[in-house]
Amino acid sequence: PCEGKFTDKFGQIHYLLLEPEKGKEFKKGDKVLIVCRLSATRYLAERTFYV
């Protein structure tokens, strides 16, 4: 897993543990879409090309 972060509509920063889909990997600065929750602390995500 890798660390991800996002800012909510109230300006609070949240940190998450993200896992890429099998056979994929993330690079620093990638934008991702959270697909589902894997456990209480981990989320499955895929890289997105939207800005």
N, CA, C and O atoms as a Maestro MAE file, in Angstrom:
{
 s_m_m2io_version
 :::
 2.0.0
}

f_m_ct {
 s_m_title
 :::
 protein
 m_atom[204] {
  # First column is atom index #
  i_m_mmod_type
  r_m_x_coord
  r_m_y_coord
  r_m_z_coord
  i_m_residue_number
  s_m_chain_name
  s_m_pdb_residue_name
  s_m_pdb_atom_name
  i_m_atomic_number
  :::
  1 25 0.821 -1.204 0.000 1 A "PRO " " N  " 7
  2 3 0.000 0.000 0.000 1 A "PRO " " CA " 6
  3 2 0.863 1.266 0.000 1 A "PRO " " C  " 6
  4 15 2.031 1.238 0.387 1 A "PRO " " O  " 8
  5 25 0.279 2.343 -0.430 2 A "CYS " " N  " 7
  6 3 0.965 3.630 -0.403 2 A "CYS " " CA " 6
  7 2 0.055 4.653 0.275 2 A "CYS " " C  " 6
  8 15 -1.141 4.418 0.450 2 A "CYS " " O  " 8
  9 25 0.628 5.770 0.645 3 A "GLU " " N  " 7
  10 3 -0.143 6.809 1.320 3 A "GLU " " CA " 6
  11 2 -0.772 7.737 0.291 3 A "GLU " " C  " 6
  12 15 -0.126 8.159 -0.668 3 A "GLU " " O  " 8
  13 25 -2.028 8.041 0.507 4 A "GLY " " N  " 7
  14 3 -2.723 9.021 -0.315 4 A "GLY " " CA " 6
  15 2 -3.322 10.072 0.592 4 A "GLY " " C  " 6
  16 15 -3.519 9.836 1.784 4 A "GLY " " O  " 8
  17 25 -3.612 11.229 0.031 5 A "LYS " " N  " 7
  18 3 -4.261 12.258 0.846 5 A "LYS " " CA " 6
  19 2 -5.254 13.028 -0.002 5 A "LYS " " C  " 6
  20 15 -5.101 13.150 -1.218 5 A "LYS " " O  " 8
  21 25 -6.276 13.544 0.665 6 A "PHE " " N  " 7
  22 3 -7.237 14.405 -0.010 6 A "PHE " " CA " 6
  23 2 -7.730 15.458 0.964 6 A "PHE " " C  " 6
  24 15 -7.643 15.298 2.182 6 A "PHE " " O  " 8
  25 25 -8.245 16.531 0.403 7 A "THR " " N  " 7
  26 3 -8.803 17.620 1.195 7 A "THR " " CA " 6
  27 2 -10.308 17.626 1.007 7 A "THR " " C  " 6
  28 15 -10.793 17.661 -0.123 7 A "THR " " O  " 8
  29 25 -11.051 17.590 2.106 8 A "ASP " " N  " 7
  30 3 -12.511 17.577 2.009 8 A "ASP " " CA " 6
  31 2 -13.056 18.995 1.821 8 A "ASP " " C  " 6
  32 15 -12.295 19.962 1.784 8 A "ASP " " O  " 8
  33 25 -14.364 19.103 1.706 9 A "LYS " " N  " 7
  34 3 -14.984 20.400 1.420 9 A "LYS " " CA " 6
  35 2 -14.831 21.405 2.564 9 A "LYS " " C  " 6
  36 15 -15.095 22.593 2.379 9 A "LYS " " O  " 8
  37 25 -14.411 20.943 3.734 10 A "PHE " " N  " 7
  38 3 -14.199 21.832 4.875 10 A "PHE " " CA " 6
  39 2 -12.730 22.233 5.033 10 A "PHE " " C  " 6
  40 15 -12.370 22.944 5.972 10 A "PHE " " O  " 8
  41 25 -11.889 21.771 4.108 11 A "GLY " " N  " 7
  42 3 -10.468 22.103 4.155 11 A "GLY " " CA " 6
  43 2 -9.634 21.174 5.013 11 A "GLY " " C  " 6
  44 15 -8.440 21.412 5.191 11 A "GLY " " O  " 8
  45 25 -10.236 20.114 5.551 12 A "GLN " " N  " 7
  46 3 -9.509 19.136 6.368 12 A "GLN " " CA " 6
  47 2 -8.749 18.176 5.456 12 A "GLN " " C  " 6
  48 15 -9.287 17.706 4.453 12 A "GLN " " O  " 8
  49 25 -7.501 17.888 5.808 13 A "ILE " " N  " 7
  50 3 -6.702 16.937 5.041 13 A "ILE " " CA " 6
  51 2 -6.846 15.561 5.674 13 A "ILE " " C  " 6
  52 15 -6.748 15.418 6.892 13 A "ILE " " O  " 8
  53 25 -7.078 14.550 4.844 14 A "HIS " " N  " 7
  54 3 -7.223 13.167 5.285 14 A "HIS " " CA " 6
  55 2 -6.165 12.318 4.584 14 A "HIS " " C  " 6
  56 15 -5.874 12.522 3.406 14 A "HIS " " O  " 8
  57 25 -5.596 11.366 5.318 15 A "TYR " " N  " 7
  58 3 -4.595 10.453 4.770 15 A "TYR " " CA " 6
  59 2 -5.180 9.050 4.725 15 A "TYR " " C  " 6
  60 15 -5.867 8.625 5.654 15 A "TYR " " O  " 8
  61 25 -4.903 8.330 3.631 16 A "LEU " " N  " 7
  62 3 -5.437 6.985 3.419 16 A "LEU " " CA " 6
  63 2 -4.323 6.044 3.001 16 A "LEU " " C  " 6
  64 15 -3.293 6.485 2.491 16 A "LEU " " O  " 8
  65 25 -4.522 4.753 3.214 17 A "LEU " " N  " 7
  66 3 -3.653 3.742 2.628 17 A "LEU " " CA " 6
  67 2 -4.340 3.246 1.362 17 A "LEU " " C  " 6
  68 15 -5.457 2.732 1.410 17 A "LEU " " O  " 8
  69 25 -3.663 3.405 0.235 18 A "LEU " " N  " 7
  70 3 -4.226 3.021 -1.055 18 A "LEU " " CA " 6
  71 2 -3.456 1.851 -1.637 18 A "LEU " " C  " 6
  72 15 -2.232 1.777 -1.523 18 A "LEU " " O  " 8
  73 25 -4.186 0.938 -2.263 19 A "GLU " " N  " 7
  74 3 -3.560 -0.172 -2.970 19 A "GLU " " CA " 6
  75 2 -3.973 -0.106 -4.424 19 A "GLU " " C  " 6
  76 15 -5.155 0.070 -4.720 19 A "GLU " " O  " 8
  77 25 -3.020 -0.243 -5.343 20 A "PRO " " N  " 7
  78 3 -3.384 -0.281 -6.757 20 A "PRO " " CA " 6
  79 2 -3.984 -1.633 -7.118 20 A "PRO " " C  " 6
  80 15 -3.852 -2.605 -6.374 20 A "PRO " " O  " 8
  81 25 -4.642 -1.678 -8.263 21 A "GLU " " N  " 7
  82 3 -5.161 -2.950 -8.749 21 A "GLU " " CA " 6
  83 2 -3.992 -3.881 -9.030 21 A "GLU " " C  " 6
  84 15 -2.870 -3.425 -9.248 21 A "GLU " " O  " 8
  85 25 -4.247 -5.163 -9.026 22 A "LYS " " N  " 7
  86 3 -3.201 -6.166 -9.221 22 A "LYS " " CA " 6
  87 2 -2.439 -5.899 -10.521 22 A "LYS " " C  " 6
  88 15 -3.039 -5.687 -11.575 22 A "LYS " " O  " 8
  89 25 -1.112 -5.914 -10.427 23 A "GLY " " N  " 7
  90 3 -0.269 -5.706 -11.592 23 A "GLY " " CA " 6
  91 2 -0.026 -4.244 -11.947 23 A "GLY " " C  " 6
  92 15 0.681 -3.952 -12.912 23 A "GLY " " O  " 8
  93 25 -0.601 -3.324 -11.180 24 A "LYS " " N  " 7
  94 3 -0.427 -1.887 -11.445 24 A "LYS " " CA " 6
  95 2 0.363 -1.271 -10.298 24 A "LYS " " C  " 6
  96 15 0.523 -1.882 -9.241 24 A "LYS " " O  " 8
  97 25 0.852 -0.062 -10.517 25 A "GLU " " N  " 7
  98 3 1.532 0.656 -9.446 25 A "GLU " " CA " 6
  99 2 1.292 2.150 -9.604 25 A "GLU " " C  " 6
  100 15 0.979 2.633 -10.692 25 A "GLU " " O  " 8
  101 25 1.444 2.871 -8.502 26 A "PHE " " N  " 7
  102 3 1.284 4.320 -8.498 26 A "PHE " " CA " 6
  103 2 2.654 4.968 -8.421 26 A "PHE " " C  " 6
  104 15 3.604 4.408 -7.874 26 A "PHE " " O  " 8
  105 25 2.726 6.165 -8.987 27 A "LYS " " N  " 7
  106 3 3.921 6.990 -8.862 27 A "LYS " " CA " 6
  107 2 3.545 8.234 -8.069 27 A "LYS " " C  " 6
  108 15 2.377 8.622 -8.038 27 A "LYS " " O  " 8
  109 25 4.512 8.851 -7.437 28 A "LYS " " N  " 7
  110 3 4.261 10.056 -6.647 28 A "LYS " " CA " 6
  111 2 3.570 11.101 -7.517 28 A "LYS " " C  " 6
  112 15 4.017 11.399 -8.625 28 A "LYS " " O  " 8
  113 25 2.482 11.649 -7.002 29 A "GLY " " N  " 7
  114 3 1.751 12.691 -7.712 29 A "GLY " " CA " 6
  115 2 0.612 12.200 -8.582 29 A "GLY " " C  " 6
  116 15 -0.139 13.012 -9.123 29 A "GLY " " O  " 8
  117 25 0.460 10.873 -8.733 30 A "ASP " " N  " 7
  118 3 -0.653 10.336 -9.526 30 A "ASP " " CA " 6
  119 2 -1.990 10.733 -8.916 30 A "ASP " " C  " 6
  120 15 -2.136 10.787 -7.695 30 A "ASP " " O  " 8
  121 25 -2.954 11.006 -9.770 31 A "LYS " " N  " 7
  122 3 -4.338 11.221 -9.336 31 A "LYS " " CA " 6
  123 2 -5.016 9.860 -9.382 31 A "LYS " " C  " 6
  124 15 -4.859 9.125 -10.357 31 A "LYS " " O  " 8
  125 25 -5.766 9.514 -8.344 32 A "VAL " " N  " 7
  126 3 -6.409 8.204 -8.291 32 A "VAL " " CA " 6
  127 2 -7.890 8.332 -7.967 32 A "VAL " " C  " 6
  128 15 -8.348 9.338 -7.425 32 A "VAL " " O  " 8
  129 25 -8.613 7.295 -8.311 33 A "LEU " " N  " 7
  130 3 -10.030 7.171 -7.996 33 A "LEU " " CA " 6
  131 2 -10.169 6.010 -7.027 33 A "LEU " " C  " 6
  132 15 -9.709 4.906 -7.323 33 A "LEU " " O  " 8
  133 25 -10.792 6.233 -5.879 34 A "ILE " " N  " 7
  134 3 -11.008 5.159 -4.913 34 A "ILE " " CA " 6
  135 2 -12.142 4.284 -5.422 34 A "ILE " " C  " 6
  136 15 -13.243 4.769 -5.681 34 A "ILE " " O  " 8
  137 25 -11.868 2.990 -5.564 35 A "VAL " " N  " 7
  138 3 -12.830 2.039 -6.118 35 A "VAL " " CA " 6
  139 2 -13.671 1.401 -5.019 35 A "VAL " " C  " 6
  140 15 -14.895 1.336 -5.133 35 A "VAL " " O  " 8
  141 25 -13.023 0.929 -3.954 36 A "CYS " " N  " 7
  142 3 -13.760 0.302 -2.860 36 A "CYS " " CA " 6
  143 2 -12.886 0.238 -1.613 36 A "CYS " " C  " 6
  144 15 -11.676 0.460 -1.663 36 A "CYS " " O  " 8
  145 25 -13.525 -0.068 -0.515 37 A "ARG " " N  " 7
  146 3 -12.826 -0.223 0.761 37 A "ARG " " CA " 6
  147 2 -12.450 -1.691 0.921 37 A "ARG " " C  " 6
  148 15 -13.305 -2.571 0.824 37 A "ARG " " O  " 8
  149 25 -11.158 -1.952 1.169 38 A "LEU " " N  " 7
  150 3 -10.686 -3.323 1.344 38 A "LEU " " CA " 6
  151 2 -10.732 -3.756 2.805 38 A "LEU " " C  " 6
  152 15 -10.975 -4.925 3.106 38 A "LEU " " O  " 8
  153 25 -10.501 -2.819 3.699 39 A "SER " " N  " 7
  154 3 -10.536 -3.093 5.139 39 A "SER " " CA " 6
  155 2 -10.795 -1.767 5.845 39 A "SER " " C  " 6
  156 15 -11.074 -0.755 5.202 39 A "SER " " O  " 8
  157 25 -10.702 -1.781 7.148 40 A "ALA " " N  " 7
  158 3 -10.951 -0.553 7.909 40 A "ALA " " CA " 6
  159 2 -9.940 0.539 7.582 40 A "ALA " " C  " 6
  160 15 -10.221 1.723 7.770 40 A "ALA " " O  " 8
  161 25 -8.765 0.147 7.092 41 A "THR " " N  " 7
  162 3 -7.706 1.137 6.856 41 A "THR " " CA " 6
  163 2 -7.171 1.176 5.429 41 A "THR " " C  " 6
  164 15 -6.341 2.031 5.118 41 A "THR " " O  " 8
  165 25 -7.618 0.280 4.552 42 A "ARG " " N  " 7
  166 3 -7.071 0.213 3.186 42 A "ARG " " CA " 6
  167 2 -8.166 0.356 2.141 42 A "ARG " " C  " 6
  168 15 -9.291 -0.108 2.326 42 A "ARG " " O  " 8
  169 25 -7.808 1.014 1.026 43 A "TYR " " N  " 7
  170 3 -8.741 1.234 -0.075 43 A "TYR " " CA " 6
  171 2 -8.107 0.802 -1.389 43 A "TYR " " C  " 6
  172 15 -6.912 1.003 -1.606 43 A "TYR " " O  " 8
  173 25 -8.909 0.209 -2.260 44 A "LEU " " N  " 7
  174 3 -8.477 -0.129 -3.606 44 A "LEU " " CA " 6
  175 2 -8.665 1.109 -4.460 44 A "LEU " " C  " 6
  176 15 -9.716 1.748 -4.408 44 A "LEU " " O  " 8
  177 25 -7.656 1.453 -5.245 45 A "ALA " " N  " 7
  178 3 -7.737 2.652 -6.074 45 A "ALA " " CA " 6
  179 2 -7.162 2.356 -7.452 45 A "ALA " " C  " 6
  180 15 -6.360 1.438 -7.620 45 A "ALA " " O  " 8
  181 25 -7.584 3.150 -8.437 46 A "GLU " " N  " 7
  182 3 -7.012 3.051 -9.773 46 A "GLU " " CA " 6
  183 2 -6.571 4.435 -10.213 46 A "GLU " " C  " 6
  184 15 -7.176 5.445 -9.855 46 A "GLU " " O  " 8
  185 25 -5.516 4.458 -10.990 47 A "ARG " " N  " 7
  186 3 -4.991 5.729 -11.479 47 A "ARG " " CA " 6
  187 2 -5.968 6.321 -12.479 47 A "ARG " " C  " 6
  188 15 -6.545 5.601 -13.294 47 A "ARG " " O  " 8
  189 25 -6.151 7.624 -12.416 48 A "THR " " N  " 7
  190 3 -7.041 8.307 -13.340 48 A "THR " " CA " 6
  191 2 -6.252 9.368 -14.094 48 A "THR " " C  " 6
  192 15 -5.234 9.862 -13.610 48 A "THR " " O  " 8
  193 25 -6.726 9.705 -15.262 49 A "PHE " " N  " 7
  194 3 -6.023 10.689 -16.077 49 A "PHE " " CA " 6
  195 2 -6.770 12.011 -16.112 49 A "PHE " " C  " 6
  196 15 -6.399 12.919 -16.855 49 A "PHE " " O  " 8
  197 25 -7.826 12.122 -15.305 50 A "TYR " " N  " 7
  198 3 -8.573 13.377 -15.221 50 A "TYR " " CA " 6
  199 2 -7.842 14.336 -14.304 50 A "TYR " " C  " 6
  200 15 -7.220 13.922 -13.326 50 A "TYR " " O  " 8
  201 25 -7.916 15.599 -14.617 51 A "VAL " " N  " 7
  202 3 -7.236 16.618 -13.800 51 A "VAL " " CA " 6
  203 2 -8.211 17.231 -12.841 51 A "VAL " " C  " 6
  204 15 -7.841 18.110 -12.063 51 A "VAL " " O  " 8
  :::
 }
 m_bond[203] {
  # First column is bond index #
  i_m_from
  i_m_to
  i_m_order
  :::
  1 1 2 1
  2 2 3 1
  3 3 4 2
  4 3 5 1
  5 5 6 1
  6 6 7 1
  7 7 8 2
  8 7 9 1
  9 9 10 1
  10 10 11 1
  11 11 12 2
  12 11 13 1
  13 13 14 1
  14 14 15 1
  15 15 16 2
  16 15 17 1
  17 17 18 1
  18 18 19 1
  19 19 20 2
  20 19 21 1
  21 21 22 1
  22 22 23 1
  23 23 24 2
  24 23 25 1
  25 25 26 1
  26 26 27 1
  27 27 28 2
  28 27 29 1
  29 29 30 1
  30 30 31 1
  31 31 32 2
  32 31 33 1
  33 33 34 1
  34 34 35 1
  35 35 36 2
  36 35 37 1
  37 37 38 1
  38 38 39 1
  39 39 40 2
  40 39 41 1
  41 41 42 1
  42 42 43 1
  43 43 44 2
  44 43 45 1
  45 45 46 1
  46 46 47 1
  47 47 48 2
  48 47 49 1
  49 49 50 1
  50 50 51 1
  51 51 52 2
  52 51 53 1
  53 53 54 1
  54 54 55 1
  55 55 56 2
  56 55 57 1
  57 57 58 1
  58 58 59 1
  59 59 60 2
  60 59 61 1
  61 61 62 1
  62 62 63 1
  63 63 64 2
  64 63 65 1
  65 65 66 1
  66 66 67 1
  67 67 68 2
  68 67 69 1
  69 69 70 1
  70 70 71 1
  71 71 72 2
  72 71 73 1
  73 73 74 1
  74 74 75 1
  75 75 76 2
  76 75 77 1
  77 77 78 1
  78 78 79 1
  79 79 80 2
  80 79 81 1
  81 81 82 1
  82 82 83 1
  83 83 84 2
  84 83 85 1
  85 85 86 1
  86 86 87 1
  87 87 88 2
  88 87 89 1
  89 89 90 1
  90 90 91 1
  91 91 92 2
  92 91 93 1
  93 93 94 1
  94 94 95 1
  95 95 96 2
  96 95 97 1
  97 97 98 1
  98 98 99 1
  99 99 100 2
  100 99 101 1
  101 101 102 1
  102 102 103 1
  103 103 104 2
  104 103 105 1
  105 105 106 1
  106 106 107 1
  107 107 108 2
  108 107 109 1
  109 109 110 1
  110 110 111 1
  111 111 112 2
  112 111 113 1
  113 113 114 1
  114 114 115 1
  115 115 116 2
  116 115 117 1
  117 117 118 1
  118 118 119 1
  119 119 120 2
  120 119 121 1
  121 121 122 1
  122 122 123 1
  123 123 124 2
  124 123 125 1
  125 125 126 1
  126 126 127 1
  127 127 128 2
  128 127 129 1
  129 129 130 1
  130 130 131 1
  131 131 132 2
  132 131 133 1
  133 133 134 1
  134 134 135 1
  135 135 136 2
  136 135 137 1
  137 137 138 1
  138 138 139 1
  139 139 140 2
  140 139 141 1
  141 141 142 1
  142 142 143 1
  143 143 144 2
  144 143 145 1
  145 145 146 1
  146 146 147 1
  147 147 148 2
  148 147 149 1
  149 149 150 1
  150 150 151 1
  151 151 152 2
  152 151 153 1
  153 153 154 1
  154 154 155 1
  155 155 156 2
  156 155 157 1
  157 157 158 1
  158 158 159 1
  159 159 160 2
  160 159 161 1
  161 161 162 1
  162 162 163 1
  163 163 164 2
  164 163 165 1
  165 165 166 1
  166 166 167 1
  167 167 168 2
  168 167 169 1
  169 169 170 1
  170 170 171 1
  171 171 172 2
  172 171 173 1
  173 173 174 1
  174 174 175 1
  175 175 176 2
  176 175 177 1
  177 177 178 1
  178 178 179 1
  179 179 180 2
  180 179 181 1
  181 181 182 1
  182 182 183 1
  183 183 184 2
  184 183 185 1
  185 185 186 1
  186 186 187 1
  187 187 188 2
  188 187 189 1
  189 189 190 1
  190 190 191 1
  191 191 192 2
  192 191 193 1
  193 193 194 1
  194 194 195 1
  195 195 196 2
  196 195 197 1
  197 197 198 1
  198 198 199 1
  199 199 200 2
  200 199 201 1
  201 201 202 1
  202 202 203 1
  203 203 204 2
  :::
 }
}
